[in-house]
Amino acid sequence: MKILVQPLDQGGERRWQVQLDQHCVSFRSEEQARVFVATLQARLQAPHRLPEQRRAG
């Protein structure tokens, strides 16, 4: 997944945008945007356990 943090001028107001492939999320500050990215990356890198499959029978 490509993650990009960039400034965004929106209606004369400076905001920050995080682009996740084709999806964009806007934030009021660069700090908020970078905290979001750090949290997202930590969750993506965390170990994930698949649920056990039930056997038919």
C-alpha distance matrix in Angstrom:
0.0 3.8 6.3 9.9 13.2 16.2 19.8 20.9 24.6 25.4 29.1 30.3 28.2 25.6 22.4 18.9 15.8 12.2 10.0 6.8 6.2 9.9 10.8 12.8 14.7 17.8 19.6 23.1 22.5 20.2 20.9 19.8 16.4 15.9 17.2 14.8 11.8 13.7 14.5 11.0 10.0 13.4 13.1 10.0 12.0 15.3 17.2 17.3 20.4 20.8 24.0 27.0 28.1 31.6 34.0 36.1 39.7
3.8 0.0 3.8 6.6 10.3 13.0 16.7 18.0 21.7 22.9 26.6 27.6 25.7 22.9 20.0 16.4 13.4 10.2 7.8 5.9 5.3 9.1 10.3 11.5 13.5 16.1 18.0 21.3 20.4 17.9 19.1 18.4 14.8 14.3 16.4 14.3 11.1 13.5 15.1 12.1 11.0 14.8 15.2 12.6 14.3 17.7 20.1 20.5 23.9 24.5 27.6 30.7 31.8 35.3 37.7 39.8 43.4
6.3 3.8 0.0 3.8 6.9 10.1 13.7 15.3 19.1 20.3 24.0 24.8 22.6 19.7 16.7 13.0 10.3 6.9 5.6 4.8 6.6 9.8 9.7 9.7 10.9 13.1 14.5 17.7 16.7 14.1 15.3 14.7 11.0 10.6 12.9 11.0 7.8 10.6 12.4 9.9 9.4 13.2 14.0 12.2 14.1 17.3 20.2 20.8 24.4 25.4 28.3 31.7 33.1 36.5 39.2 41.3 44.9
9.9 6.6 3.8 0.0 3.8 6.5 10.2 12.1 15.8 17.5 21.3 21.7 19.7 16.6 14.0 10.4 8.0 5.6 5.0 6.8 8.3 10.6 10.5 9.3 10.5 11.7 13.0 15.8 14.6 11.9 13.9 13.7 10.0 10.0 13.1 11.7 9.0 12.0 14.3 12.5 12.3 15.9 17.1 15.7 17.5 20.6 23.6 24.5 28.0 29.1 32.0 35.4 36.8 40.1 42.9 45.0 48.6
13.2 10.3 6.9 3.8 0.0 3.8 7.2 9.6 13.4 15.2 18.9 18.9 16.7 13.4 10.8 7.1 5.8 4.6 6.5 9.1 11.5 13.1 12.1 9.7 9.7 9.7 10.1 12.5 10.9 8.2 10.5 10.7 7.1 7.5 11.0 10.2 8.4 11.4 13.8 12.9 13.2 16.4 17.8 17.3 19.0 21.7 25.1 26.1 29.7 31.0 33.8 37.3 38.9 42.2 45.1 47.2 50.7
16.2 13.0 10.1 6.5 3.8 0.0 3.8 6.5 10.1 12.4 16.1 15.8 14.0 10.7 8.8 5.8 5.4 6.6 8.2 11.6 13.4 14.2 13.5 10.6 10.7 9.7 10.3 11.9 10.5 8.3 11.6 12.1 9.0 10.1 13.7 13.2 12.0 14.9 17.3 16.5 17.0 20.1 21.5 21.0 22.8 25.5 28.9 29.8 33.4 34.6 37.2 40.8 42.3 45.5 48.4 50.4 53.9
19.8 16.7 13.7 10.2 7.2 3.8 0.0 3.8 6.8 9.6 13.0 12.3 10.4 7.0 6.0 4.5 6.1 8.9 10.9 14.6 16.5 16.7 15.6 12.1 11.7 9.4 9.5 10.0 9.0 7.8 11.5 12.2 9.9 11.7 15.0 14.8 14.4 17.3 19.4 19.0 20.0 22.8 24.2 24.1 25.9 28.4 31.9 32.7 36.3 37.5 40.0 43.6 45.1 48.2 51.2 53.1 56.7
20.9 18.0 15.3 12.1 9.6 6.5 3.8 0.0 3.8 6.1 9.6 9.7 8.3 6.0 5.1 5.3 6.2 9.8 11.3 15.0 16.7 16.0 14.7 11.2 10.9 8.4 9.4 9.8 10.3 10.3 13.9 13.7 11.7 14.3 17.1 16.3 16.4 19.6 21.2 20.5 21.9 24.9 25.7 25.6 27.9 30.2 33.6 34.0 37.5 38.4 40.7 44.3 45.6 48.5 51.6 53.2 56.8
24.6 21.7 19.1 15.8 13.4 10.1 6.8 3.8 0.0 3.8 6.5 6.0 5.7 4.8 6.1 8.2 9.7 13.4 14.9 18.6 20.1 19.0 17.7 14.2 13.8 10.8 11.5 10.9 11.9 12.7 16.3 16.1 14.7 17.5 20.1 19.5 19.9 23.0 24.5 24.0 25.6 28.4 29.2 29.2 31.6 33.8 37.2 37.6 41.0 41.9 44.0 47.6 48.9 51.7 54.8 56.3 59.8
25.4 22.9 20.3 17.5 15.2 12.4 9.6 6.1 3.8 0.0 3.8 5.5 5.2 6.3 6.8 9.4 10.4 14.1 15.4 18.9 20.5 18.8 17.1 13.7 13.0 10.0 11.1 10.6 12.7 14.4 17.6 16.7 15.5 18.8 20.9 19.8 20.7 24.0 24.9 24.3 26.4 29.1 29.4 29.6 32.3 34.3 37.6 37.6 40.9 41.5 43.4 47.0 48.1 50.8 53.9 55.2 58.7
29.1 26.6 24.0 21.3 18.9 16.1 13.0 9.6 6.5 3.8 0.0 3.8 5.4 8.3 9.7 12.9 14.1 17.8 19.1 22.5 24.1 22.1 20.4 17.1 16.3 13.2 14.1 12.9 15.3 17.4 20.4 19.5 18.8 22.1 24.1 23.0 24.3 27.4 28.2 27.8 30.0 32.6 32.8 33.2 35.9 37.7 41.0 41.0 44.2 44.8 46.5 50.1 51.2 53.7 56.8 58.0 61.5
30.3 27.6 24.8 21.7 18.9 15.8 12.3 9.7 6.0 5.5 3.8 0.0 3.8 6.6 9.4 12.8 14.9 18.7 20.4 24.0 25.7 24.2 22.5 19.0 18.0 14.6 14.6 12.8 14.4 16.4 19.5 19.3 18.9 21.8 23.9 23.5 24.7 27.5 28.7 28.6 30.6 33.1 33.7 34.2 36.6 38.5 42.0 42.2 45.6 46.4 48.3 52.0 53.2 55.9 59.0 60.4 63.9
28.2 25.7 22.6 19.7 16.7 14.0 10.4 8.3 5.7 5.2 5.4 3.8 0.0 3.8 6.3 10.0 12.5 16.2 18.4 21.9 24.1 22.9 20.8 17.1 15.5 11.8 11.3 9.0 10.8 13.2 16.0 15.6 15.6 18.6 20.4 20.2 21.6 24.3 25.4 25.5 27.6 29.9 30.6 31.3 33.6 35.4 38.9 39.2 42.6 43.6 45.4 49.2 50.6 53.2 56.4 58.0 61.4
25.6 22.9 19.7 16.6 13.4 10.7 7.0 6.0 4.8 6.3 8.3 6.6 3.8 0.0 3.8 7.0 10.0 13.6 16.1 19.7 21.9 21.3 19.4 15.6 14.0 10.4 9.4 7.5 8.1 9.8 13.0 13.1 12.7 15.4 17.6 17.6 18.7 21.3 22.7 23.0 24.7 27.0 28.0 28.7 30.8 32.7 36.3 36.9 40.3 41.5 43.6 47.3 48.9 51.7 54.9 56.6 60.0
22.4 20.0 16.7 14.0 10.8 8.8 6.0 5.1 6.1 6.8 9.7 9.4 6.3 3.8 0.0 3.8 6.7 10.2 13.0 16.3 18.9 18.3 16.1 12.3 10.4 6.7 5.8 4.9 6.1 7.7 10.8 10.2 9.4 12.5 14.6 14.1 15.3 18.1 19.3 19.4 21.3 23.7 24.5 25.1 27.4 29.2 32.7 33.2 36.6 37.8 39.8 43.5 45.1 47.9 51.1 52.8 56.3
18.9 16.4 13.0 10.4 7.1 5.8 4.5 5.3 8.2 9.4 12.9 12.8 10.0 7.0 3.8 0.0 3.8 6.8 9.9 13.2 15.9 15.9 13.8 10.1 8.4 5.6 5.0 6.2 5.9 5.7 9.0 8.4 6.5 9.4 11.9 11.3 11.9 14.9 16.3 16.2 17.8 20.4 21.4 21.7 23.9 25.9 29.5 30.1 33.6 34.8 37.0 40.7 42.3 45.3 48.4 50.3 53.8
15.8 13.4 10.3 8.0 5.8 5.4 6.1 6.2 9.7 10.4 14.1 14.9 12.5 10.0 6.7 3.8 0.0 3.8 6.3 9.7 12.3 12.2 10.1 6.5 5.6 4.4 6.1 8.8 9.1 8.4 11.2 9.9 6.9 9.8 12.3 10.7 10.7 14.2 15.4 14.4 16.1 19.1 19.6 19.5 22.0 24.2 27.5 27.9 31.3 32.3 34.5 38.2 39.6 42.5 45.6 47.4 50.9
12.2 10.2 6.9 5.6 4.6 6.6 8.9 9.8 13.4 14.1 17.8 18.7 16.2 13.6 10.2 6.8 3.8 0.0 3.8 6.4 9.5 10.3 8.3 5.6 5.2 6.3 7.9 11.2 11.0 9.5 11.4 10.0 6.4 8.4 10.7 8.5 7.7 11.4 12.6 11.1 12.6 15.8 16.3 15.9 18.4 20.7 24.0 24.3 27.8 28.8 31.2 34.8 36.2 39.3 42.3 44.2 47.7
10.0 7.8 5.6 5.0 6.5 8.2 10.9 11.3 14.9 15.4 19.1 20.4 18.4 16.1 13.0 9.9 6.3 3.8 0.0 3.8 6.0 6.8 5.8 4.4 6.5 8.7 11.2 14.6 14.6 13.1 15.1 13.7 10.1 11.6 13.9 11.3 9.8 13.5 14.6 12.2 13.3 16.9 16.9 15.8 18.4 21.1 24.0 24.0 27.4 28.0 30.5 34.0 35.1 38.2 41.0 42.8 46.4
6.8 5.9 4.8 6.8 9.1 11.6 14.6 15.0 18.6 18.9 22.5 24.0 21.9 19.7 16.3 13.2 9.7 6.4 3.8 0.0 3.8 5.9 5.1 6.1 8.1 11.3 13.6 17.3 17.3 15.7 17.0 15.3 11.8 12.8 14.4 11.4 9.5 12.9 13.5 10.4 11.3 14.9 14.5 12.8 15.7 18.3 20.9 20.7 24.0 24.4 26.9 30.4 31.4 34.6 37.3 39.1 42.8
6.2 5.3 6.6 8.3 11.5 13.4 16.5 16.7 20.1 20.5 24.1 25.7 24.1 21.9 18.9 15.9 12.3 9.5 6.0 3.8 0.0 3.8 5.8 8.0 11.0 14.1 16.9 20.4 20.5 18.8 20.4 19.0 15.4 16.2 18.0 15.2 13.0 16.2 16.8 13.5 13.9 17.6 17.0 14.7 17.4 20.3 22.4 22.0 25.1 25.1 27.7 30.9 31.6 34.8 37.3 39.0 42.6
9.9 9.1 9.8 10.6 13.1 14.2 16.7 16.0 19.0 18.8 22.1 24.2 22.9 21.3 18.3 15.9 12.2 10.3 6.8 5.9 3.8 0.0 3.8 6.7 10.3 13.4 16.7 20.2 20.9 19.8 21.7 19.9 16.5 18.1 19.8 16.7 15.3 18.7 19.1 15.8 16.9 20.4 19.5 17.5 20.5 23.1 25.2 24.5 27.3 27.0 29.3 32.5 32.9 35.9 38.4 39.7 43.3
10.8 10.3 9.7 10.5 12.1 13.5 15.6 14.7 17.7 17.1 20.4 22.5 20.8 19.4 16.1 13.8 10.1 8.3 5.8 5.1 5.8 3.8 0.0 3.8 6.9 10.3 13.6 17.2 18.3 17.6 19.3 17.1 14.0 16.0 17.3 14.0 13.2 16.8 16.7 13.7 15.6 18.8 17.7 16.4 19.7 21.9 24.2 23.4 26.3 26.2 28.2 31.6 32.3 35.1 37.9 39.2 42.9
12.8 11.5 9.7 9.3 9.7 10.6 12.1 11.2 14.2 13.7 17.1 19.0 17.1 15.6 12.3 10.1 6.5 5.6 4.4 6.1 8.0 6.7 3.8 0.0 3.8 6.7 10.1 13.6 14.8 14.3 16.3 14.1 11.1 13.7 15.3 12.2 12.0 15.8 16.0 13.7 15.7 18.9 18.3 17.6 20.7 22.9 25.6 25.2 28.3 28.5 30.6 34.1 35.1 37.9 40.8 42.3 45.9
14.7 13.5 10.9 10.5 9.7 10.7 11.7 10.9 13.8 13.0 16.3 18.0 15.5 14.0 10.4 8.4 5.6 5.2 6.5 8.1 11.0 10.3 6.9 3.8 0.0 3.8 6.8 10.5 12.0 12.1 13.7 11.0 8.5 11.6 12.7 9.7 10.5 14.2 14.0 12.4 15.1 17.7 17.2 17.3 20.4 22.1 25.1 24.8 28.0 28.5 30.4 34.1 35.3 38.0 41.2 42.7 46.2
17.8 16.1 13.1 11.7 9.7 9.7 9.4 8.4 10.8 10.0 13.2 14.6 11.8 10.4 6.7 5.6 4.4 6.3 8.7 11.3 14.1 13.4 10.3 6.7 3.8 0.0 3.8 7.0 8.9 9.8 11.9 9.4 7.6 11.3 12.6 10.5 11.8 15.2 15.5 14.7 17.2 19.7 19.7 20.1 23.0 24.6 27.9 27.8 31.1 31.9 33.7 37.4 38.8 41.5 44.7 46.3 49.7
19.6 18.0 14.5 13.0 10.1 10.3 9.5 9.4 11.5 11.1 14.1 14.6 11.3 9.4 5.8 5.0 6.1 7.9 11.2 13.6 16.9 16.7 13.6 10.1 6.8 3.8 0.0 3.8 5.6 7.3 8.8 6.2 5.7 9.5 10.4 9.2 11.3 14.1 14.4 14.6 17.1 19.1 19.5 20.5 23.0 24.4 27.9 28.2 31.5 32.7 34.5 38.3 39.9 42.6 46.0 47.8 51.1
23.1 21.3 17.7 15.8 12.5 11.9 10.0 9.8 10.9 10.6 12.9 12.8 9.0 7.5 4.9 6.2 8.8 11.2 14.6 17.3 20.4 20.2 17.2 13.6 10.5 7.0 3.8 0.0 3.8 7.1 8.6 7.0 8.0 11.2 12.0 11.9 14.1 16.4 16.9 17.7 20.1 21.8 22.5 23.8 26.0 27.3 30.9 31.4 34.7 36.1 37.8 41.6 43.3 46.0 49.4 51.2 54.5
22.5 20.4 16.7 14.6 10.9 10.5 9.0 10.3 11.9 12.7 15.3 14.4 10.8 8.1 6.1 5.9 9.1 11.0 14.6 17.3 20.5 20.9 18.3 14.8 12.0 8.9 5.6 3.8 0.0 3.8 5.3 5.3 6.5 8.8 10.1 11.0 12.7 14.5 15.7 16.9 18.7 20.3 21.6 22.9 24.7 26.1 29.8 30.8 34.2 35.9 38.0 41.7 43.7 46.5 49.8 51.9 55.2
20.2 17.9 14.1 11.9 8.2 8.3 7.8 10.3 12.7 14.4 17.4 16.4 13.2 9.8 7.7 5.7 8.4 9.5 13.1 15.7 18.8 19.8 17.6 14.3 12.1 9.8 7.3 7.1 3.8 0.0 3.8 5.5 5.1 6.1 8.6 9.9 10.6 12.2 14.3 15.3 16.4 18.3 20.1 21.0 22.5 24.3 28.0 29.2 32.8 34.6 37.0 40.6 42.7 45.7 48.9 51.2 54.5
20.9 19.1 15.3 13.9 10.5 11.6 11.5 13.9 16.3 17.6 20.4 19.5 16.0 13.0 10.8 9.0 11.2 11.4 15.1 17.0 20.4 21.7 19.3 16.3 13.7 11.9 8.8 8.6 5.3 3.8 0.0 3.8 5.4 5.2 6.1 8.6 9.9 10.5 12.2 14.1 15.3 16.4 18.4 19.9 21.0 22.4 26.2 27.6 31.2 33.3 35.5 39.1 41.4 44.4 47.7 50.1 53.3
19.8 18.4 14.7 13.7 10.7 12.1 12.2 13.7 16.1 16.7 19.5 19.3 15.6 13.1 10.2 8.4 9.9 10.0 13.7 15.3 19.0 19.9 17.1 14.1 11.0 9.4 6.2 7.0 5.3 5.5 3.8 0.0 3.8 5.5 5.2 6.2 8.7 10.0 10.6 12.3 14.3 15.4 16.7 18.4 20.1 21.2 24.9 25.8 29.3 31.1 33.1 36.8 39.0 41.8 45.2 47.4 50.6
16.4 14.8 11.0 10.0 7.1 9.0 9.9 11.7 14.7 15.5 18.8 18.9 15.6 12.7 9.4 6.5 6.9 6.4 10.1 11.8 15.4 16.5 14.0 11.1 8.5 7.6 5.7 8.0 6.5 5.1 5.4 3.8 0.0 3.8 5.5 5.2 6.3 8.8 10.1 10.6 12.4 14.4 15.6 16.6 18.4 20.1 23.7 24.6 28.2 29.8 32.1 35.7 37.7 40.7 44.0 46.1 49.5
15.9 14.3 10.6 10.0 7.5 10.1 11.7 14.3 17.5 18.8 22.1 21.8 18.6 15.4 12.5 9.4 9.8 8.4 11.6 12.8 16.2 18.1 16.0 13.7 11.6 11.3 9.5 11.2 8.8 6.1 5.2 5.5 3.8 0.0 3.8 5.3 5.0 6.1 8.6 9.7 10.5 12.2 14.2 15.2 16.4 18.2 21.9 23.3 27.0 29.0 31.5 35.1 37.3 40.4 43.6 46.0 49.4
17.2 16.4 12.9 13.1 11.0 13.7 15.0 17.1 20.1 20.9 24.1 23.9 20.4 17.6 14.6 11.9 12.3 10.7 13.9 14.4 18.0 19.8 17.3 15.3 12.7 12.6 10.4 12.0 10.1 8.6 6.1 5.2 5.5 3.8 0.0 3.8 5.4 5.1 6.1 8.5 9.9 10.6 12.3 14.2 15.4 16.4 20.2 21.6 25.1 27.3 29.5 33.1 35.5 38.5 41.8 44.3 47.5
14.8 14.3 11.0 11.7 10.2 13.2 14.8 16.3 19.5 19.8 23.0 23.5 20.2 17.6 14.1 11.3 10.7 8.5 11.3 11.4 15.2 16.7 14.0 12.2 9.7 10.5 9.2 11.9 11.0 9.9 8.6 6.2 5.2 5.3 3.8 0.0 3.8 5.5 5.2 6.1 8.6 10.0 10.7 12.3 14.3 15.4 19.0 19.8 23.3 25.1 27.2 30.9 33.0 36.0 39.3 41.6 44.8
11.8 11.1 7.8 9.0 8.4 12.0 14.4 16.4 19.9 20.7 24.3 24.7 21.6 18.7 15.3 11.9 10.7 7.7 9.8 9.5 13.0 15.3 13.2 12.0 10.5 11.8 11.3 14.1 12.7 10.6 9.9 8.7 6.3 5.0 5.4 3.8 0.0 3.8 5.5 5.0 6.1 8.5 9.9 10.4 12.2 14.1 17.7 18.8 22.5 24.3 26.8 30.4 32.5 35.7 38.8 41.2 44.6
13.7 13.5 10.6 12.0 11.4 14.9 17.3 19.6 23.0 24.0 27.4 27.5 24.3 21.3 18.1 14.9 14.2 11.4 13.5 12.9 16.2 18.7 16.8 15.8 14.2 15.2 14.1 16.4 14.5 12.2 10.5 10.0 8.8 6.1 5.1 5.5 3.8 0.0 3.8 5.5 5.2 6.1 8.7 9.9 10.6 12.2 15.9 17.6 21.3 23.6 26.2 29.7 32.1 35.3 38.5 41.2 44.4
14.5 15.1 12.4 14.3 13.8 17.3 19.4 21.2 24.5 24.9 28.2 28.7 25.4 22.7 19.3 16.3 15.4 12.6 14.6 13.5 16.8 19.1 16.7 16.0 14.0 15.5 14.4 16.9 15.7 14.3 12.2 10.6 10.1 8.6 6.1 5.2 5.5 3.8 0.0 3.8 5.5 5.2 6.2 8.6 10.0 10.6 14.2 15.4 19.0 21.2 23.5 27.0 29.5 32.5 35.9 38.4 41.6
11.0 12.1 9.9 12.5 12.9 16.5 19.0 20.5 24.0 24.3 27.8 28.6 25.5 23.0 19.4 16.2 14.4 11.1 12.2 10.4 13.5 15.8 13.7 13.7 12.4 14.7 14.6 17.7 16.9 15.3 14.1 12.3 10.6 9.7 8.5 6.1 5.0 5.5 3.8 0.0 3.8 5.5 5.2 6.2 8.6 10.0 13.4 14.0 17.6 19.3 21.8 25.4 27.5 30.7 33.9 36.3 39.6
10.0 11.0 9.4 12.3 13.2 17.0 20.0 21.9 25.6 26.4 30.0 30.6 27.6 24.7 21.3 17.8 16.1 12.6 13.3 11.3 13.9 16.9 15.6 15.7 15.1 17.2 17.1 20.1 18.7 16.4 15.3 14.3 12.4 10.5 9.9 8.6 6.1 5.2 5.5 3.8 0.0 3.8 5.4 5.1 6.1 8.5 12.0 13.4 17.2 19.2 22.2 25.5 27.8 31.1 34.2 36.8 40.1
13.4 14.8 13.2 15.9 16.4 20.1 22.8 24.9 28.4 29.1 32.6 33.1 29.9 27.0 23.7 20.4 19.1 15.8 16.9 14.9 17.6 20.4 18.8 18.9 17.7 19.7 19.1 21.8 20.3 18.3 16.4 15.4 14.4 12.2 10.6 10.0 8.5 6.1 5.2 5.5 3.8 0.0 3.8 5.5 5.2 6.0 9.8 11.8 15.4 18.0 20.8 24.1 26.7 30.0 33.1 36.0 39.1
13.1 15.2 14.0 17.1 17.8 21.5 24.2 25.7 29.2 29.4 32.8 33.7 30.6 28.0 24.5 21.4 19.6 16.3 16.9 14.5 17.0 19.5 17.7 18.3 17.2 19.7 19.5 22.5 21.6 20.1 18.4 16.7 15.6 14.2 12.3 10.7 9.9 8.7 6.2 5.2 5.4 3.8 0.0 3.8 5.5 5.1 8.4 9.3 12.8 15.1 17.6 21.1 23.6 26.7 29.9 32.7 35.8
10.0 12.6 12.2 15.7 17.3 21.0 24.1 25.6 29.2 29.6 33.2 34.2 31.3 28.7 25.1 21.7 19.5 15.9 15.8 12.8 14.7 17.5 16.4 17.6 17.3 20.1 20.5 23.8 22.9 21.0 19.9 18.4 16.6 15.2 14.2 12.3 10.4 9.9 8.6 6.2 5.1 5.5 3.8 0.0 3.8 5.6 8.2 8.8 12.5 14.3 17.3 20.6 22.8 26.2 29.1 31.8 35.1
12.0 14.3 14.1 17.5 19.0 22.8 25.9 27.9 31.6 32.3 35.9 36.6 33.6 30.8 27.4 23.9 22.0 18.4 18.4 15.7 17.4 20.5 19.7 20.7 20.4 23.0 23.0 26.0 24.7 22.5 21.0 20.1 18.4 16.4 15.4 14.3 12.2 10.6 10.0 8.6 6.1 5.2 5.5 3.8 0.0 3.8 6.5 8.6 12.3 14.7 18.0 21.0 23.4 26.9 29.7 32.7 35.9
15.3 17.7 17.3 20.6 21.7 25.5 28.4 30.2 33.8 34.3 37.7 38.5 35.4 32.7 29.2 25.9 24.2 20.7 21.1 18.3 20.3 23.1 21.9 22.9 22.1 24.6 24.4 27.3 26.1 24.3 22.4 21.2 20.1 18.2 16.4 15.4 14.1 12.2 10.6 10.0 8.5 6.0 5.1 5.6 3.8 0.0 3.8 6.3 9.8 12.8 15.7 18.7 21.6 24.9 27.8 30.9 33.9
17.2 20.1 20.2 23.6 25.1 28.9 31.9 33.6 37.2 37.6 41.0 42.0 38.9 36.3 32.7 29.5 27.5 24.0 24.0 20.9 22.4 25.2 24.2 25.6 25.1 27.9 27.9 30.9 29.8 28.0 26.2 24.9 23.7 21.9 20.2 19.0 17.7 15.9 14.2 13.4 12.0 9.8 8.4 8.2 6.5 3.8 0.0 3.8 6.7 9.9 13.0 15.6 18.5 21.9 24.7 27.9 30.9
17.3 20.5 20.8 24.5 26.1 29.8 32.7 34.0 37.6 37.6 41.0 42.2 39.2 36.9 33.2 30.1 27.9 24.3 24.0 20.7 22.0 24.5 23.4 25.2 24.8 27.8 28.2 31.4 30.8 29.2 27.6 25.8 24.6 23.3 21.6 19.8 18.8 17.6 15.4 14.0 13.4 11.8 9.3 8.8 8.6 6.3 3.8 0.0 3.8 6.5 9.5 12.5 15.2 18.6 21.5 24.6 27.7
20.4 23.9 24.4 28.0 29.7 33.4 36.3 37.5 41.0 40.9 44.2 45.6 42.6 40.3 36.6 33.6 31.3 27.8 27.4 24.0 25.1 27.3 26.3 28.3 28.0 31.1 31.5 34.7 34.2 32.8 31.2 29.3 28.2 27.0 25.1 23.3 22.5 21.3 19.0 17.6 17.2 15.4 12.8 12.5 12.3 9.8 6.7 3.8 0.0 3.8 6.4 8.9 12.0 15.2 18.1 21.4 24.3
20.8 24.5 25.4 29.1 31.0 34.6 37.5 38.4 41.9 41.5 44.8 46.4 43.6 41.5 37.8 34.8 32.3 28.8 28.0 24.4 25.1 27.0 26.2 28.5 28.5 31.9 32.7 36.1 35.9 34.6 33.3 31.1 29.8 29.0 27.3 25.1 24.3 23.6 21.2 19.3 19.2 18.0 15.1 14.3 14.7 12.8 9.9 6.5 3.8 0.0 3.8 6.4 8.8 12.3 15.1 18.2 21.3
24.0 27.6 28.3 32.0 33.8 37.2 40.0 40.7 44.0 43.4 46.5 48.3 45.4 43.6 39.8 37.0 34.5 31.2 30.5 26.9 27.7 29.3 28.2 30.6 30.4 33.7 34.5 37.8 38.0 37.0 35.5 33.1 32.1 31.5 29.5 27.2 26.8 26.2 23.5 21.8 22.2 20.8 17.6 17.3 18.0 15.7 13.0 9.5 6.4 3.8 0.0 3.8 6.3 9.2 12.5 15.5 18.4
27.0 30.7 31.7 35.4 37.3 40.8 43.6 44.3 47.6 47.0 50.1 52.0 49.2 47.3 43.5 40.7 38.2 34.8 34.0 30.4 30.9 32.5 31.6 34.1 34.1 37.4 38.3 41.6 41.7 40.6 39.1 36.8 35.7 35.1 33.1 30.9 30.4 29.7 27.0 25.4 25.5 24.1 21.1 20.6 21.0 18.7 15.6 12.5 8.9 6.4 3.8 0.0 3.8 6.4 9.4 12.7 15.4
28.1 31.8 33.1 36.8 38.9 42.3 45.1 45.6 48.9 48.1 51.2 53.2 50.6 48.9 45.1 42.3 39.6 36.2 35.1 31.4 31.6 32.9 32.3 35.1 35.3 38.8 39.9 43.3 43.7 42.7 41.4 39.0 37.7 37.3 35.5 33.0 32.5 32.1 29.5 27.5 27.8 26.7 23.6 22.8 23.4 21.6 18.5 15.2 12.0 8.8 6.3 3.8 0.0 3.8 6.4 9.4 12.5
31.6 35.3 36.5 40.1 42.2 45.5 48.2 48.5 51.7 50.8 53.7 55.9 53.2 51.7 47.9 45.3 42.5 39.3 38.2 34.6 34.8 35.9 35.1 37.9 38.0 41.5 42.6 46.0 46.5 45.7 44.4 41.8 40.7 40.4 38.5 36.0 35.7 35.3 32.5 30.7 31.1 30.0 26.7 26.2 26.9 24.9 21.9 18.6 15.2 12.3 9.2 6.4 3.8 0.0 3.7 6.5 9.2
34.0 37.7 39.2 42.9 45.1 48.4 51.2 51.6 54.8 53.9 56.8 59.0 56.4 54.9 51.1 48.4 45.6 42.3 41.0 37.3 37.3 38.4 37.9 40.8 41.2 44.7 46.0 49.4 49.8 48.9 47.7 45.2 44.0 43.6 41.8 39.3 38.8 38.5 35.9 33.9 34.2 33.1 29.9 29.1 29.7 27.8 24.7 21.5 18.1 15.1 12.5 9.4 6.4 3.7 0.0 3.8 6.3
36.1 39.8 41.3 45.0 47.2 50.4 53.1 53.2 56.3 55.2 58.0 60.4 58.0 56.6 52.8 50.3 47.4 44.2 42.8 39.1 39.0 39.7 39.2 42.3 42.7 46.3 47.8 51.2 51.9 51.2 50.1 47.4 46.1 46.0 44.3 41.6 41.2 41.2 38.4 36.3 36.8 36.0 32.7 31.8 32.7 30.9 27.9 24.6 21.4 18.2 15.5 12.7 9.4 6.5 3.8 0.0 3.7
39.7 43.4 44.9 48.6 50.7 53.9 56.7 56.8 59.8 58.7 61.5 63.9 61.4 60.0 56.3 53.8 50.9 47.7 46.4 42.8 42.6 43.3 42.9 45.9 46.2 49.7 51.1 54.5 55.2 54.5 53.3 50.6 49.5 49.4 47.5 44.8 44.6 44.4 41.6 39.6 40.1 39.1 35.8 35.1 35.9 33.9 30.9 27.7 24.3 21.3 18.4 15.4 12.5 9.2 6.3 3.7 0.0
